[in-house]
Amino acid sequence: MTIQNQPRLGWMAGVLITAVLVGAVLPTPVEAKKKDKVDVCHYDDENAAFELINISQNAVAKHIANHGDGFPGEAVPNMDGYVFSAGCVPLGFPIITTDAAQSMDENETFVVDIASTDPEGETEGNGLIYGITGGDDSTKFLVNVETGELTFVDPPDFEEPLDYNSDNVYEVDVTIYDSDGLTDSALFMVAVQDVDEVVAGVCSNGAVALSTSPDGTSMICDDPVDATCEQDMATLCPVGWNLCGDLQHNNRNDGWNFAVSGSNPALGEIYCRTFGGAGHLSLGSYNGYNNLGQDTTKNCGFGSSRDSCTATYGCNETYATALCCAPSPLCG
């Protein structure tokens, strides 16, 4: 029985083999040979440049070891920051050179002008462009694509932080692109600093504001009925403000244009005269002083601050106005 079945089994096997051969698509010898080869970026010593060659897979390890070859689209051996193009040209990555840790005052928008370099010599606006690509607070920022100027969309408020964890440190990821599509990124951490903010003053006890310094930290308060004595001028100032000392005034009066005169003086800090009696820092009544934009030559060496002045004087110069300053040291 075994001998009788052998031809039949052979016939069946032949059918199966024929079926497999008919249904299969076998690679040709040429195709098989191609699959054994890979593209390599080979350094040509004679031309001192990389060139694209196609070599067998068995030779790749030898080329890499002996010639420092690499592969298209991958890092260039022994050249940090470079990658091969598809044609084996080494391309350098652009680099952001600006410190990623930044700080700025609240109520401003400008953060920093980001700078970058590129090995191929591309520059901002000429091959290099910027973009915001992430960061927990990315929506709070804008970046100029050509110059790299990083700004807030809205001025940050230290007292009311809007960063993701409310610590007044805003995070934004900025990326630089070159014309080859290579990039570099930096996560900028922008710390917002608190600044003393001047609260707009409102004159007291029925006084009216005649003028305010450009920086908003000094103002002239006037009793419209001229019933306030010289020694009580401080009562016309906004709550929490004081009569200005000479250095306070000189540090705050840039660009202030308000006329004063002997008949319309502005009175500042009360002081005790070293030779007896008391007086005011009086602007408009001496030394040709006629405008609050001028600095005064009077200084605190003439006497002590008003807090230690015990002298009194009559109800004179009710026509004067009060020169008031927002809170700060009395002398400066």
C-alpha positions, 0 to 999 in steps of 0.5 A: 500500500505504501508503494502504491500511494507514492506516485499519488503523493508525488502528483499532489506535491507537484500540484502544490509546488506549481500553485506556489510558484504561480501565485508568488512574485519572486524578486529578480536577481537585480532587485534582490541586489538593490535591496542589499544597498543603502545610500551613504554620505561618503567623505571624498578626500580628493574633493574635500567634500561629502558625496552621496554614494550607494553601497552594499549594506555589508560595506557600511560599517567599514565606511563609517569606521574608516571614513567617518561617513554618515547617512542622509538626514542624520547627524554629520559625524564629528560636526556638532550641530550639523545634519546631512541634507538629502544630497549629503550637504552638511547643514548647520542648525541656527542657534538662539543666543539670548538668555532664556531667563528674563525679567521686566517691570510690570505694566510694560509689554516689551520683554526682549529682542531675541538674537540668533546665529546661523552657520550658513550666514542667514540672518533675521529677516533674511532666511531666519524667522521666529515663531511661538511654538509652546509654553504654558503661557504662550497665548500671552505673548507675541514675537516679531517673525523677522526681528525676534522682538518678544512682547506681551499681548497685554501689560502684565500686572504683578498684583493680578498675575495671569500666568498658568500657576500665578507666580508671576513667571511667564513661560513661552517657547520660541523657535528659530527656523532657517531656510533649510527647515532646521530649528532651535528652540528656547523656553523663555522664563519671564519674571515680572517685577513689582513696581511702586505705582502712584495712585492718582491724588485728589486734593483735600479739604475743598482744594482743587488741582491746578496742575500735575507733574508729567509723571503724576507724582506731584501736583499743585493744590489750591484753596479756591477761596484763599482761606488756608494759612501758609502753615496749614498748606499740607492739609490741602494735599491728597491723603497720604501725600506731603508737601514736597521737599526740594530734592523731591521736586527736582526729581519729579519736575521734568517737563512740568510746565506751570507758571509761578510768581511772587504773587502766586507761589507754590509752597513746599516743605516747612523747615526750621531756619538755622538762624531762627524762625520757620519757613517754606520751600517757596517756589516763585518768590525768589531767585527768578523762579517762575516755572515748576519745570525749573529745578530749585537751588534750595536744599535740606541743609537749610534746616530740619524737616517739618516734623521737627519744626516747632516754630509757628507763624501767622496766617499769611500767604493765603494766596499761595498754593500747596506743592504736594508730592506722593509718599516718599522720603521728605528730602529726596 
